[in-house]
């Protein structure tokens, strides 16, 4: 019988260094991924908090400012203020749209009542600085609305919003007159009551 002698191989440092380097690289990659994941979750959490807070901030920021003969000299109307009022719909033709869009909003006379307005004339001012005087009597004689929606879509500054003064043009022949067309103020931001 032959006996074999088993001689241990000498330890190779090169292989051990490769194993250690591989483990070290794996740990670095793991640490980087953990840091990235933590930061990603933190960003997502912040975005979720902003998204949850945004509707309330939008509802509370002023959409319309009334000055002059109003309660305290100035009243800022927010979306939540408008939501507390009774909403109305008007389907009517306009000089700047096709067909008969359906507008949804609150009566202008209700906005004036909310601000405790006292006066015979309002000066309406738009975001683009268009200004026109409108007799307060218009808002009592006709169901003029401050429209926030057209055909179910919220109005934005890009499409005549957020507030557009809309007259029930098709319900009263007199409203087809150009004098009334000039009072259809879109991008309404302010009313000065006198």
KADATA-V38202 format. One record per backbone hydrogen bond with DSSP energy under -1.0 kcal/mol. NH is the residue of the N-H (numbers start at 1). CO is the residue of the C=O. If there is no record, write none. Layout:
nh=NH co=CO
nh=NH co=CO
//
This chain:
nh=16 co=12
nh=17 co=13
nh=18 co=14
nh=19 co=15
nh=20 co=16
nh=21 co=17
nh=22 co=18
nh=23 co=19
nh=24 co=20
nh=25 co=21
nh=26 co=22
nh=27 co=23
nh=28 co=24
nh=29 co=25
nh=30 co=26
nh=31 co=27
nh=32 co=28
nh=33 co=29
nh=34 co=30
nh=35 co=31
nh=36 co=32
nh=37 co=33
nh=38 co=34
nh=39 co=35
nh=40 co=36
nh=41 co=37
nh=42 co=38
nh=43 co=39
nh=44 co=40
nh=45 co=41
nh=46 co=42
nh=47 co=43
nh=48 co=44
nh=49 co=45
nh=50 co=46
nh=51 co=47
nh=52 co=48
nh=53 co=49
nh=54 co=50
nh=57 co=53
nh=58 co=54
nh=59 co=55
nh=60 co=56
nh=61 co=57
nh=63 co=77
nh=64 co=77
nh=65 co=189
nh=66 co=75
nh=67 co=191
nh=68 co=73
nh=69 co=193
nh=70 co=68
nh=71 co=115
nh=73 co=70
nh=75 co=66
nh=77 co=64
nh=80 co=59
nh=82 co=78
nh=83 co=79
nh=84 co=80
nh=85 co=82
nh=88 co=105
nh=90 co=103
nh=92 co=101
nh=103 co=90
nh=104 co=149
nh=105 co=88
nh=106 co=146
nh=108 co=144
nh=111 co=107
nh=112 co=108
nh=113 co=109
nh=114 co=110
nh=115 co=111
nh=116 co=113
nh=117 co=112
nh=118 co=69
nh=122 co=134
nh=123 co=192
nh=124 co=132
nh=125 co=190
nh=126 co=130
nh=127 co=187
nh=129 co=126
nh=132 co=124
nh=134 co=122
nh=136 co=120
nh=138 co=135
nh=139 co=136
nh=141 co=137
nh=142 co=138
nh=144 co=142
nh=145 co=166
nh=146 co=106
nh=147 co=164
nh=148 co=104
nh=149 co=104
nh=150 co=153
nh=151 co=102
nh=153 co=150
nh=155 co=148
nh=159 co=156
nh=161 co=156
nh=164 co=147
nh=165 co=185
nh=166 co=145
nh=169 co=167
nh=171 co=168
nh=175 co=172
nh=176 co=173
nh=177 co=174
nh=180 co=177
nh=181 co=177
nh=182 co=178
nh=183 co=180
nh=184 co=181
nh=185 co=183
nh=187 co=160
nh=188 co=163
nh=189 co=125
nh=190 co=125
nh=191 co=65
nh=192 co=123
nh=193 co=67
nh=194 co=121
//
